[in-house]
Amino acid sequence: MSKKSCTFAPQRFYKKHITMATYSLKINERSTHGQALLAYLEALKIDVQKIPNVRMRKSSYARSMDDIKHGRIEKFESADDMCKSLGI
């Protein structure tokens, strides 16, 4: 029984690099257009992920500046006047 040798010609296989982008859209799910767009994207088998709305909390400095801007502060001449005003 003889052995057969197989030689393969060197072939170069190039992987196709698929670049995907991420887009962020605001869609009103309650409107008919928004519902139609979501249905269309799902029909195209596009990955749709809903991201919950996250409100950023203001820093204490930003809140205090907002209080000053809207007049929610009181000024006192001394600490004793402040204590009298607070009923302490």
C-alpha positions as CSV (number, residue, x, y, z in Angstrom):
1,M,0.0,0.0,0.0
2,S,1.5,3.3,-1.0
3,K,1.2,6.5,0.7
4,K,-0.2,9.4,-1.2
5,S,0.9,12.8,-0.3
6,C,-1.4,15.7,-0.7
7,T,-0.1,19.2,-1.1
8,F,-2.3,22.2,-0.9
9,A,-1.5,25.4,-2.7
10,P,-1.3,28.2,-0.3
11,Q,-4.5,30.1,-0.4
12,R,-5.1,33.3,1.4
13,F,-8.5,33.7,2.9
14,Y,-9.4,37.3,3.7
15,K,-12.0,37.8,6.3
16,K,-14.5,40.5,5.4
17,H,-14.4,43.1,8.1
18,I,-17.9,44.2,8.8
19,T,-18.0,47.5,10.6
20,M,-21.2,48.3,12.4
21,A,-22.2,51.6,13.7
22,T,-24.4,52.4,16.7
23,Y,-27.0,55.1,16.3
24,S,-29.1,56.6,19.0
25,L,-32.6,57.7,18.0
26,K,-35.5,59.2,20.0
27,I,-38.7,57.5,18.9
28,N,-42.1,58.3,20.2
29,E,-43.5,54.8,20.7
30,R,-47.0,56.1,21.2
31,S,-47.3,57.6,17.7
32,T,-48.3,55.6,14.6
33,H,-45.1,56.6,12.9
34,G,-42.9,55.5,15.8
35,Q,-44.7,52.2,15.9
36,A,-44.4,51.7,12.2
37,L,-40.6,52.5,12.3
38,L,-40.0,50.0,15.1
39,A,-42.0,47.3,13.2
40,Y,-40.0,48.1,10.1
41,L,-36.7,47.8,11.9
42,E,-37.7,44.5,13.5
43,A,-38.8,43.2,10.0
44,L,-35.3,44.0,8.7
45,K,-33.9,42.1,11.8
46,I,-32.1,45.1,13.0
47,D,-31.2,44.8,16.7
48,V,-33.3,47.4,18.5
49,Q,-32.5,48.1,22.1
50,K,-34.5,50.4,24.3
51,I,-32.4,52.4,26.7
52,P,-34.2,53.9,29.7
53,N,-34.2,57.6,30.2
54,V,-31.8,58.5,33.0
55,R,-31.9,62.0,34.5
56,M,-28.7,63.3,35.7
57,R,-28.9,64.7,39.2
58,K,-27.7,68.3,39.7
59,S,-24.7,68.9,41.9
60,S,-25.3,70.7,45.2
61,Y,-23.5,73.8,43.8
62,A,-25.8,73.8,40.7
63,R,-28.9,73.4,43.0
64,S,-27.7,76.3,45.2
65,M,-27.1,78.5,42.2
66,D,-30.6,77.6,41.0
67,D,-32.0,78.6,44.4
68,I,-30.3,82.0,44.2
69,K,-31.4,82.5,40.6
70,H,-35.1,81.9,41.5
71,G,-35.1,83.8,44.8
72,R,-35.5,80.9,47.2
73,I,-33.0,82.3,49.7
74,E,-33.2,84.6,52.7
75,K,-30.4,87.0,53.8
76,F,-29.8,87.9,57.4
77,E,-27.7,90.5,59.0
78,S,-26.4,88.2,61.7
79,A,-26.7,84.7,63.1
80,D,-28.9,86.0,65.9
81,D,-31.4,87.4,63.3
82,M,-31.4,84.0,61.5
83,C,-32.1,82.2,64.8
84,K,-35.0,84.6,65.6
85,S,-36.4,84.1,62.1
86,L,-36.3,80.3,62.5
87,G,-37.7,80.5,66.0
88,I,-34.7,79.0,67.7
